[in-house]
Amino acid sequence: MDALIWIGAAISLAGVAGLGWCIVYVMKLRKQVLDDTEMRARMQKAVIMNFGALAISTLGLMMVVVGIFLG
């Protein structure tokens, strides 16, 4: 079950990296001067990526917990 823990930790770190990417993307986006519709479209992309990264991170943490319970 050690492998499940390590794989889950790697997946969780990938999700956290995705969350970091979302933060950097939005910070760069706020510095740009865009009209409202373009800003909304790009922010929607960031929100979708944010939810995806959060889901991946949650999946990885669940794998870690299951590995600990089974180990």
C-alpha positions, 0 to 999 in steps of 0.5 A, a space after each residue: 500500500 506504500 505505492 498507493 500513498 506515493 502515487 496519491 501524493 504525486 497526484 495531489 502535488 500535481 493538483 497543487 501545481 495546477 492551483 499555482 498555475 491558476 494563481 499565476 494566470 489570473 495575476 498576469 490576466 489582471 495586469 492586462 488591459 482587456 475589455 469585459 467580454 474578453 476578461 470574462 472568457 479568460 476568467 472562465 478558463 481559469 475557473 474551469 482549470 481551478 476546479 479541475 486542479 482542485 478535483 485532482 488534488 482531492 483525488 490524490 488526497 483520497 488515495 493517500 488516505 485509502 493507502 494509510 487505512 489499508 496499510 
